[in-house]
Amino acid sequence: GAVVSQHPSWVICKSGTSVKIECRSLDFQATTMFWYRQFPKQSLMLMATSNEGSKATYEQGVEKDKFLINHASLTLSTLTVTSAHPEDSSFYICSPGLGGGTGGKMRGTEAFFGQGTRLTVV
Amino acid sequence: AQSVTQLGSHVSVSEGALVLLRCNYSSSVPPYLFWYVQYPNQGLQLLLKYTSAATLVKGINGFEAEFKKSETSFHLTKPSAHMSDAAEYFCAVSSGTASKLTFGTGTRLQVTL
């Protein structure tokens, strides 16, 4: 299966600061990266989809200026939570889209996830 | 459009008893269906997946699920629960669009002695 590395696994930051989360695909190239958010005792909700070399697309209700996504290469996508507030405390997980790029698998047959990042804003 | 409904946010079984976690889906195209397990403060681990091949899918840790198109269901079962099965379980559906998933709300499985 695909290997996805997400860093950091947990972070505590002060309110008003910014936090960057990295997601790397280690053994394949991902033209697309899905970013999910999971609040305590809730399910995963798709926040945005990053696309290598172009702008990310955001789900309804997700502020694009607050959650900056960069997908500059086929193996790295980053999510930056800017001016974080306590309500941004959540579990953030990335998942590469495997329908494109070299080494990708058939669309929709599999979904791999990073280890997740537990963000706590105090 | 696609959606997933997991009946029962919390299921409790005795060790050794049958595990049944329910999942119903809605999809406008033939779906791909997944079950994931999540342990506290960890990411998701794929248990099994349905991709239009065999309707009875066997996964890891003794879990299996049966795709029933007529019932739009994909329930997860395990004949005999183990304490280590206690976790959160998510059912998810994909329409095949580059692995974008829609998740159910999750079911927390508790296993008691």
Chai-1 contact restraints between the chains, C-beta under 6 A:
chainA,res_idxA,chainB,res_idxB,connection_type,confidence,min_distance_angstrom,max_distance_angstrom,comment,restraint_id
A,T32,B,A98,contact,1.0,0.0,6.0,A-B,restraint_1
A,F34,B,K100,contact,1.0,0.0,6.0,A-B,restraint_2
A,S43,B,F103,contact,1.0,0.0,6.0,A-B,restraint_3
A,S43,B,T105,contact,1.0,0.0,6.0,A-B,restraint_4
A,S43,B,G106,contact,1.0,0.0,6.0,A-B,restraint_5
A,L44,B,F103,contact,1.0,0.0,6.0,A-B,restraint_6
A,I93,B,G43,contact,1.0,0.0,6.0,A-B,restraint_7
A,G97,B,A98,contact,1.0,0.0,6.0,A-B,restraint_8
A,G97,B,S99,contact,1.0,0.0,6.0,A-B,restraint_9
A,L98,B,S99,contact,1.0,0.0,6.0,A-B,restraint_10
A,G99,B,A98,contact,1.0,0.0,6.0,A-B,restraint_11
A,R107,B,G96,contact,1.0,0.0,6.0,A-B,restraint_12
A,R107,B,A98,contact,1.0,0.0,6.0,A-B,restraint_13
A,G108,B,Y32,contact,1.0,0.0,6.0,A-B,restraint_14
A,G108,B,S94,contact,1.0,0.0,6.0,A-B,restraint_15
A,G108,B,G96,contact,1.0,0.0,6.0,A-B,restraint_16
A,T109,B,T51,contact,1.0,0.0,6.0,A-B,restraint_17
A,A111,B,S99,contact,1.0,0.0,6.0,A-B,restraint_18
A,A111,B,L101,contact,1.0,0.0,6.0,A-B,restraint_19
A,F113,B,G43,contact,1.0,0.0,6.0,A-B,restraint_20
A,F113,B,L44,contact,1.0,0.0,6.0,A-B,restraint_21
A,Q115,B,G43,contact,1.0,0.0,6.0,A-B,restraint_22
A,G116,B,G43,contact,1.0,0.0,6.0,A-B,restraint_23
A,R118,B,N41,contact,1.0,0.0,6.0,A-B,restraint_24
